[in-house]
Amino acid sequence: MRTSTEAPRPAAEVPRLEDRTIQPIPANERHGKARDLFTIWFGSNIMIMTIMTGGLATTVFGLGFVPAIAGIIIGNVVGGIFMALHSAQGPQLGVAQMIQTRGQFGSFGALLIVVIVVIMYVGFFAANLVFGGEAMAAVSPGISVDAGIIIIGIVSVIATIFGYRLIHAYARVLSVAAGLALLLAFGWILMVHGLPGNFLETGNFNWVGFMGTISVSALWQLAYAPYVSDYSRYMPQGTGSAPAFWASYSGCVLGTLFPMILGALVGTLAVSMSTGEVEIVGSLGAMLQPWTLIIVGIFCLGVAASNAMNLYCGVLCTLTIGQTFRPSWLPRAKTRSIAAIILFVVAVSIALFARDNFILFYTNFLSFLMYVLVPWTAINLVDYYLLRHGEYRVEDFFKRDGGVYGRFNWVAIGSYVAGALIQVPFSATAIYTGPLAAAMGGVDISWIVGLVVVAPLYYVAARVFRKNTEAAPFPASALTPDLI
């Protein structure tokens, strides 16, 4: 699939109730501009869960405010690069990210990744429900946590049923509303609530906590990689890789960075004033009085937006699994709606069952995601940018035998398994600490090792063992000279 030099055709009006799911988006339905990618990633990230994640740096990892900010910045700036490189694939190929993964792993080999990603979506959906439900209960005494979980879930399901266009519109509104709420929160806490004299003395620097903060922040960005191009696939093919990259990168990094810093700020303040267990949402609400209801309420709207995005892409992945076994099946809006309701029920059940000890669940869940996402993102980006330069036969993604990509690409699968295994000795979690991580005092650098090992391993192996039926040699760069 080569880049066209012709001017893009005028886009037809896309139905408000999106009818397409995993099908390739035709040229006459392409619409939008690169700036739309800024608003969807900026607006959807300003929410309670982002604040909670930033708060881990100063509460769970025990860092002081300054090293916490440093770790948050490094993780987001680095992780955002990978996220945005995936986003730039959407306008070129016009298909969902997990469909495109068949180009690396084969039609059936890709199921390994797709199933893991569905688990990820459900896990993030459940986490968002718990944190959002707790926030609603904190600012609205008449609403229980369980009721808040269900309310946010229903809003997310409705947005998912309507699909792509409504989710983008929702995020545009949130970019303004949540952005202003975030500014007000910072201003009120710093100027009105004030900082205690021992603020900068609270917490300390430790390598375990610092690397943990970097890892969690980087993972926040990497977790978008399996579906970021789902929200750029409707963009005209002539959008350009560089504009798509920078709009996605700036929107997601800025939209994540400042809420996480707010979480670290609230966590530091709460730790400095308390000798017991710190609760970020409750502490934030207390510090924002009398603006709590408005500000936290807006952040809860962000939870619903993010959950709609998780659920939407979880549905696309679920449909991808079904289409693998029935290649002629191209599901539409009704099927997406049914799948959304099923995943909603599963996620709500998890949220209601595990909410009483959810921070432990969440931190272990993040560790699991790091180990399974890093090898995939390395393989996908090396294949797309360094080997094929965006040149794929999209029609072969939908064939049972995988077309030129086959049912299983054992080079990609072997590189993925090797990437997951190589991280084990360097991992440090509440469940398991590898020998090399233990030798470094519990510092977890597993994801860095995974990236450094898998990228060159797959690059060399793919060139040596590529199938004769595929385009050989790999095509010269025809798509992305502005990014590579």
C-alpha positions as CSV (number, residue, x, y, z in Angstrom):
1,M,0.0,0.0,0.0
2,R,1.9,3.1,-1.3
3,T,1.5,6.7,-0.4
4,S,-0.6,8.6,-3.0
5,T,0.7,11.9,-4.3
6,E,-2.8,12.9,-5.4
7,A,-4.9,15.4,-3.4
8,P,-7.2,13.7,-0.9
9,R,-10.8,13.4,-2.1
10,P,-13.5,15.3,-0.3
11,A,-14.7,13.3,2.7
12,A,-18.2,12.0,2.8
13,E,-20.2,12.7,5.9
14,V,-19.5,9.9,8.4
15,P,-22.7,8.7,10.1
16,R,-23.1,10.0,13.7
17,L,-23.7,6.5,14.8
18,E,-20.5,4.9,13.4
19,D,-21.3,1.9,11.3
20,R,-17.8,0.7,10.6
21,T,-15.8,-1.4,13.0
22,I,-12.6,-3.2,11.9
23,Q,-13.0,-2.7,8.2
24,P,-10.5,-0.5,6.3
25,I,-11.7,3.1,6.1
26,P,-12.3,4.1,2.5
27,A,-10.9,7.4,1.2
28,N,-14.3,9.0,0.8
29,E,-15.0,8.6,4.6
30,R,-11.7,10.0,5.7
31,H,-12.0,13.2,7.6
32,G,-10.4,15.4,10.3
33,K,-7.1,17.2,10.8
34,A,-4.0,16.4,12.8
35,R,-5.0,18.8,15.5
36,D,-7.9,16.5,16.3
37,L,-5.3,14.1,17.6
38,F,-4.0,16.7,20.1
39,T,-7.5,17.2,21.6
40,I,-8.4,13.6,21.9
41,W,-5.2,12.7,23.8
42,F,-5.1,15.9,25.8
43,G,-8.7,16.0,27.0
44,S,-9.1,12.3,27.7
45,N,-6.0,12.1,29.9
46,I,-7.0,14.9,32.4
47,M,-8.8,12.6,34.8
48,I,-8.8,11.1,38.3
49,M,-6.8,7.9,37.3
50,T,-4.0,10.0,35.9
51,I,-3.8,12.0,39.1
52,M,-3.9,8.8,41.1
53,T,-1.0,7.4,39.0
54,G,1.1,10.5,39.6
55,G,0.4,10.2,43.3
56,L,2.0,6.7,43.4
57,A,5.4,8.5,43.1
58,T,5.1,10.2,46.5
59,T,2.8,7.8,48.3
60,V,3.7,4.2,47.2
61,F,7.3,4.9,46.0
62,G,8.1,7.3,48.8
63,L,9.8,10.0,46.7
64,G,10.1,13.6,47.5
65,F,8.3,16.1,45.3
66,V,11.3,17.1,43.1
67,P,12.5,13.6,42.2
68,A,8.9,12.6,41.7
69,I,8.5,15.3,39.1
70,A,11.8,14.3,37.4
71,G,10.7,10.7,37.2
72,I,7.2,11.7,35.8
73,I,8.7,13.9,33.2
74,I,11.3,11.4,32.0
75,G,8.8,8.6,31.8
76,N,6.2,10.5,29.8
77,V,8.7,12.2,27.5
78,V,10.3,8.9,26.6
79,G,7.2,6.7,26.5
80,G,5.3,9.3,24.5
81,I,7.7,8.8,21.5
82,F,6.5,5.2,21.1
83,M,2.9,6.1,21.5
84,A,3.0,8.8,18.9
85,L,5.0,6.6,16.4
86,H,2.0,4.1,16.5
87,S,-0.5,7.0,16.0
88,A,1.3,8.0,12.8
89,Q,0.4,4.6,11.3
90,G,-3.4,5.2,11.3
91,P,-3.8,7.7,8.4
92,Q,-1.6,5.6,6.2
93,L,-3.2,2.2,6.6
94,G,-6.8,3.1,7.7
95,V,-7.2,0.1,9.9
96,A,-7.3,-0.6,13.6
97,Q,-3.9,-1.2,15.3
98,M,-4.6,-4.8,16.2
99,I,-5.7,-5.6,12.6
100,Q,-2.3,-4.2,11.4
101,T,-0.5,-6.4,13.9
102,R,-1.3,-9.3,11.6
103,G,1.3,-7.8,9.3
104,Q,4.0,-8.7,11.8
105,F,2.6,-11.8,13.6
106,G,0.4,-13.5,10.9
107,S,-3.4,-13.8,11.0
108,F,-3.4,-16.4,13.8
109,G,-0.1,-15.4,15.4
110,A,-1.6,-12.0,16.1
111,L,-4.2,-13.5,18.4
112,L,-1.5,-13.8,21.1
113,I,-1.2,-10.1,21.2
114,V,-4.9,-9.3,20.6
115,V,-6.1,-11.4,23.6
116,I,-3.5,-9.7,25.9
117,V,-4.6,-6.3,24.7
118,V,-8.3,-7.2,25.4
119,I,-7.3,-8.1,29.0
120,M,-5.5,-4.7,29.2
121,Y,-8.5,-2.8,28.1
122,V,-10.8,-4.5,30.5
123,G,-8.3,-4.0,33.3
124,F,-7.9,-0.2,32.6
125,F,-11.7,0.1,32.3
126,A,-12.1,-1.5,35.7
127,A,-9.4,0.7,37.2
128,N,-11.0,3.8,35.8
129,L,-14.4,2.7,37.1
130,V,-13.0,2.3,40.7
131,F,-11.1,5.5,40.8
132,G,-14.0,7.4,39.2
133,G,-16.5,5.8,41.5
134,E,-14.5,6.8,44.5
135,A,-14.1,10.3,43.3
136,M,-17.9,10.7,42.7
137,A,-18.6,9.3,46.2
138,A,-16.1,11.7,47.7
139,V,-17.7,14.8,46.2
140,S,-21.3,13.6,46.3
141,P,-22.2,11.9,49.6
142,G,-25.5,10.8,48.2
143,I,-23.7,8.6,45.7
144,S,-22.0,5.4,46.8
145,V,-18.8,4.1,45.2
146,D,-20.7,1.3,43.6
147,A,-23.3,3.7,42.1
148,G,-20.5,5.9,40.8
149,I,-18.9,2.9,39.2
150,I,-22.1,2.0,37.4
151,I,-22.9,5.6,36.3
152,I,-19.5,6.2,34.8
153,G,-19.7,2.8,33.1
154,I,-23.0,3.6,31.5
155,V,-21.8,6.9,30.1
156,S,-18.8,5.1,28.6
157,V,-21.0,2.4,27.0
158,I,-23.2,5.1,25.3
159,A,-20.2,6.8,23.8
160,T,-18.8,3.5,22.6
161,I,-22.0,2.6,20.9
162,F,-22.0,5.9,19.0
163,G,-18.4,5.5,18.2
164,Y,-15.5,7.4,16.7
165,R,-17.0,10.8,16.0
166,L,-18.7,11.2,19.4
167,I,-15.6,10.2,21.3
168,H,-13.5,12.8,19.4
169,A,-16.2,15.5,20.1
170,Y,-16.3,14.5,23.7
171,A,-12.5,14.9,24.0
172,R,-12.6,18.3,22.3
173,V,-14.9,19.6,25.0
174,L,-12.9,18.1,27.7
175,S,-9.7,19.7,26.4
176,V,-11.1,23.1,27.4
177,A,-13.2,22.1,30.4
178,A,-10.7,19.8,32.0
179,G,-7.8,22.0,31.1
180,L,-9.4,24.9,33.0
181,A,-10.3,22.7,35.9
182,L,-6.6,21.6,36.1
183,L,-5.4,25.2,36.1
184,L,-7.9,26.0,38.9
185,A,-6.8,23.0,40.9
186,F,-3.1,24.0,40.8
187,G,-3.8,27.6,41.5
188,W,-6.1,26.9,44.5
189,I,-3.8,24.4,46.1
190,L,-0.6,26.5,45.6
191,M,-2.1,30.0,46.2
192,V,-4.9,29.4,48.7
193,H,-4.3,26.1,50.4
194,G,-0.6,26.7,50.5
195,L,2.4,24.5,51.1
196,P,3.7,23.6,54.6
197,G,7.3,24.6,55.6
198,N,8.4,20.9,55.4
199,F,7.0,20.3,51.9
200,L,10.4,19.8,50.2
201,E,11.7,17.7,53.1
202,T,8.8,15.2,52.8
203,G,9.9,11.9,51.2
204,N,13.3,11.2,49.8
205,F,15.2,10.0,46.8
206,N,15.6,6.2,46.3
207,W,16.5,4.4,43.1
208,V,13.7,1.8,43.4
209,G,11.1,4.5,43.7
210,F,12.6,6.7,41.0
211,M,12.8,4.0,38.4
212,G,9.4,2.8,39.5
213,T,8.0,6.3,38.8
214,I,9.7,6.4,35.4
215,S,8.4,3.0,34.5
216,V,4.8,3.8,35.5
217,S,4.9,7.1,33.6
218,A,6.4,5.5,30.5
219,L,3.9,2.6,30.7
220,W,1.0,5.1,30.8
221,Q,2.1,6.2,27.3
222,L,3.0,2.7,26.1
223,A,-0.4,1.4,27.1
224,Y,-1.9,3.6,24.4
225,A,0.2,2.0,21.7
226,P,-2.1,-0.9,20.9
227,Y,-5.0,1.4,20.1
228,V,-3.7,4.9,19.4
229,S,-4.0,4.5,15.7
230,D,-7.6,3.4,16.1
231,Y,-8.2,7.2,16.6
232,S,-6.2,8.3,13.6
233,R,-7.4,5.7,11.1
234,Y,-10.2,8.0,9.8
235,M,-7.7,10.8,9.1
236,P,-7.0,11.5,5.4
237,Q,-4.0,9.6,4.1
238,G,-2.4,12.9,3.2
239,T,-2.4,14.0,6.8
240,G,1.3,13.2,7.0
241,S,3.3,11.2,9.5
242,A,5.1,14.1,11.2
243,P,1.9,16.1,11.9
244,A,0.1,13.0,13.2
245,F,3.1,12.2,15.4
246,W,3.6,15.6,16.9
247,A,-0.1,16.2,17.5
248,S,-0.5,12.9,19.3
249,Y,2.8,13.3,21.2
250,S,2.2,16.8,22.5
251,G,-1.5,16.1,23.4
252,C,-0.8,12.9,25.3
253,V,2.4,14.0,27.0
254,L,1.0,17.4,28.1
255,G,-2.4,15.9,29.0
256,T,-0.7,13.3,31.2
257,L,2.2,15.2,32.6
258,F,0.3,17.9,34.5
259,P,-2.3,15.7,36.1
260,M,0.4,13.4,37.3
261,I,2.3,16.3,38.7
262,L,-0.9,17.4,40.5
263,G,-1.1,13.8,41.9
264,A,2.5,14.0,43.1
265,L,1.8,17.4,44.7
266,V,-1.3,16.2,46.5
267,G,0.5,13.0,47.6
268,T,3.4,15.0,49.1
269,L,1.0,17.4,50.9
270,A,-1.1,14.5,52.2
271,V,2.0,12.6,53.4
272,S,3.4,15.7,55.2
273,M,0.2,16.2,57.1
274,S,-0.7,12.6,57.9
275,T,0.9,9.7,59.7
276,G,-1.5,7.1,58.4
277,E,-2.5,5.7,55.1
278,V,-2.9,8.4,52.4
279,E,-5.9,8.6,50.1
280,I,-5.3,10.7,47.0
281,V,-8.9,11.4,46.0
282,G,-10.0,12.3,49.5
283,S,-7.0,14.5,50.0
284,L,-7.6,16.3,46.7
285,G,-11.2,16.9,47.5
286,A,-10.3,18.3,50.9
287,M,-7.7,20.7,49.4
288,L,-10.0,22.0,46.7
289,Q,-12.9,23.1,49.0
290,P,-15.2,24.8,48.1
291,W,-14.4,24.0,44.4
292,T,-14.3,20.2,45.0
293,L,-17.6,19.3,43.4
294,I,-16.9,21.3,40.2
295,I,-13.3,20.3,39.7
296,V,-13.5,16.7,40.6
297,G,-16.8,16.4,38.8
298,I,-15.0,17.5,35.6
299,F,-12.2,15.1,36.2
300,C,-14.8,12.3,36.5
301,L,-16.1,13.3,33.0
302,G,-12.5,12.6,31.9
303,V,-12.8,9.1,33.4
304,A,-15.9,8.4,31.3
305,A,-14.1,9.7,28.1
306,S,-11.0,7.5,28.8
307,N,-13.2,4.5,29.5
308,A,-15.2,5.0,26.3
309,M,-11.9,4.9,24.5
310,N,-10.8,1.8,26.3
311,L,-14.1,0.1,25.7
312,Y,-14.3,1.1,22.0
313,C,-10.9,-0.3,21.3
314,G,-11.5,-3.4,23.4
315,V,-14.6,-4.1,21.3
316,L,-12.5,-3.7,18.1
317,C,-10.0,-6.2,19.4
318,T,-12.8,-8.6,20.4
319,L,-14.3,-8.4,16.9
320,T,-10.8,-8.9,15.5
321,I,-10.6,-12.2,17.3
322,G,-13.9,-13.3,15.9
323,Q,-13.1,-12.2,12.3
324,T,-9.9,-14.2,12.5
325,F,-12.0,-17.4,12.4
326,R,-14.6,-16.0,10.0
327,P,-12.8,-13.9,7.5
328,S,-15.9,-13.0,5.6
329,W,-17.5,-11.5,8.7
330,L,-17.4,-7.7,8.8
331,P,-19.4,-6.6,11.9
332,R,-21.2,-3.3,12.1
333,A,-22.7,-1.0,14.7
334,K,-25.1,-3.5,16.2
335,T,-22.4,-6.0,16.9
336,R,-20.2,-3.4,18.4
337,S,-23.0,-2.4,20.7
338,I,-23.5,-5.9,21.9
339,A,-19.8,-6.5,22.4
340,A,-19.5,-3.2,24.3
341,I,-22.3,-4.3,26.8
342,I,-20.6,-7.7,27.4
343,L,-17.2,-6.1,28.1
344,F,-18.9,-3.5,30.3
345,V,-20.5,-6.2,32.4
346,V,-17.1,-8.0,32.8
347,A,-15.2,-4.8,33.8
348,V,-17.9,-3.7,36.2
349,S,-17.9,-7.1,37.9
350,I,-14.1,-6.8,38.4
351,A,-14.4,-3.2,39.7
352,L,-17.1,-4.1,42.2
353,F,-15.3,-7.2,43.4
354,A,-11.7,-5.8,43.7
355,R,-12.3,-2.2,44.7
356,D,-11.5,-2.5,48.4
357,N,-7.8,-3.3,47.7
358,F,-7.5,-1.7,44.3
359,I,-4.2,0.1,44.6
360,L,-2.3,-3.2,45.0
361,F,-4.2,-4.7,42.1
362,Y,-3.5,-1.6,40.0
363,T,0.3,-1.5,40.6
364,N,0.7,-5.2,39.9
365,F,-1.5,-4.8,36.8
366,L,0.8,-2.0,35.5
367,S,3.9,-4.3,36.0
368,F,2.2,-7.1,34.0
369,L,1.4,-4.7,31.2
370,M,5.0,-3.4,31.0
371,Y,6.3,-6.9,30.4
372,V,3.9,-7.8,27.7
373,L,3.6,-4.5,25.8
374,V,7.3,-3.7,25.4
375,P,8.2,-6.6,23.1
376,W,5.2,-6.0,20.9
377,T,5.8,-2.2,20.5
378,A,9.4,-2.9,19.6
379,I,8.5,-5.4,16.9
380,N,5.7,-3.3,15.5
381,L,7.7,-0.1,15.2
382,V,10.8,-1.8,13.8
383,D,8.6,-3.6,11.2
384,Y,6.6,-0.5,10.2
385,Y,9.4,2.1,10.1
386,L,12.6,0.2,9.5
387,L,11.7,-2.8,7.5
388,R,8.5,-2.1,5.5
389,H,8.4,1.7,5.7
390,G,4.6,1.6,5.9
391,E,4.2,-0.6,2.9
392,Y,1.6,-3.3,3.7
393,R,-1.0,-5.2,1.7
394,V,-4.0,-4.2,3.8
395,E,-6.4,-6.6,2.0
396,D,-4.2,-9.5,3.2
397,F,-4.9,-8.6,6.8
398,F,-8.4,-9.9,6.3
399,K,-7.6,-13.3,4.8
400,R,-7.8,-16.5,6.8
401,D,-4.3,-17.6,5.6
402,G,-2.9,-14.2,6.2
403,G,-2.0,-13.7,2.6
404,V,1.7,-12.8,2.2
405,Y,2.0,-12.6,6.0
406,G,0.9,-16.2,6.7
407,R,-1.0,-17.6,9.6
408,F,2.0,-17.5,11.9
409,N,5.2,-15.4,11.6
410,W,7.5,-17.4,13.9
411,V,10.2,-14.7,13.7
412,A,7.9,-12.2,15.3
413,I,6.4,-14.6,17.8
414,G,9.9,-15.9,18.8
415,S,11.2,-12.4,19.2
416,Y,8.2,-11.5,21.3
417,V,8.6,-14.5,23.6
418,A,12.3,-13.8,23.9
419,G,11.5,-10.2,24.8
420,A,9.1,-11.2,27.5
421,L,11.6,-13.8,29.0
422,I,14.6,-11.5,28.9
423,Q,12.8,-9.0,31.2
424,V,12.2,-11.6,34.0
425,P,15.6,-11.4,35.7
426,F,15.4,-7.6,35.7
427,S,11.8,-7.4,37.1
428,A,10.9,-6.3,40.6
429,T,7.2,-6.6,41.6
430,A,5.3,-7.4,44.8
431,I,4.9,-10.9,43.4
432,Y,8.4,-11.6,42.1
433,T,11.8,-10.0,42.1
434,G,14.3,-11.3,39.6
435,P,17.9,-12.1,40.6
436,L,19.4,-9.2,38.6
437,A,16.9,-6.7,40.0
438,A,17.6,-8.0,43.5
439,A,21.3,-7.5,42.9
440,M,20.6,-3.8,42.0
441,G,18.7,-3.3,45.2
442,G,15.2,-3.9,43.7
443,V,15.6,-1.4,40.8
444,D,13.4,-2.6,37.9
445,I,14.8,-1.8,34.5
446,S,13.1,-4.8,32.7
447,W,11.3,-2.7,30.1
448,I,14.5,-0.9,29.1
449,V,16.2,-4.2,28.6
450,G,13.2,-5.5,26.7
451,L,13.3,-2.6,24.2
452,V,17.1,-2.7,23.8
453,V,17.1,-6.5,23.1
454,V,13.9,-7.0,21.1
455,A,14.3,-4.2,18.5
456,P,17.7,-5.3,17.1
457,L,16.8,-9.0,17.5
458,Y,13.7,-8.7,15.4
459,Y,15.3,-6.5,12.8
460,V,18.1,-8.9,12.1
461,A,16.0,-12.0,12.3
462,A,13.3,-10.6,10.0
463,R,15.9,-9.8,7.4
464,V,17.6,-13.2,7.6
465,F,14.5,-15.4,7.8
466,R,11.8,-13.4,5.9
467,K,9.5,-15.5,3.7
468,N,10.1,-15.5,0.0
469,T,6.4,-14.8,-0.6
470,E,6.7,-11.4,1.0
471,A,8.0,-8.4,-0.9
472,A,11.8,-8.9,-1.0
473,P,13.9,-7.0,-0.5
474,F,12.0,-4.8,2.0
475,P,10.9,-1.7,0.2
476,A,12.9,1.5,0.3
477,S,11.5,4.3,2.4
478,A,8.5,5.7,0.6
479,L,6.4,6.9,3.5
480,T,8.2,8.3,6.5
481,P,11.4,10.1,5.7
482,D,10.2,12.9,8.1
483,L,10.2,10.5,11.0
484,I,13.2,8.1,10.4
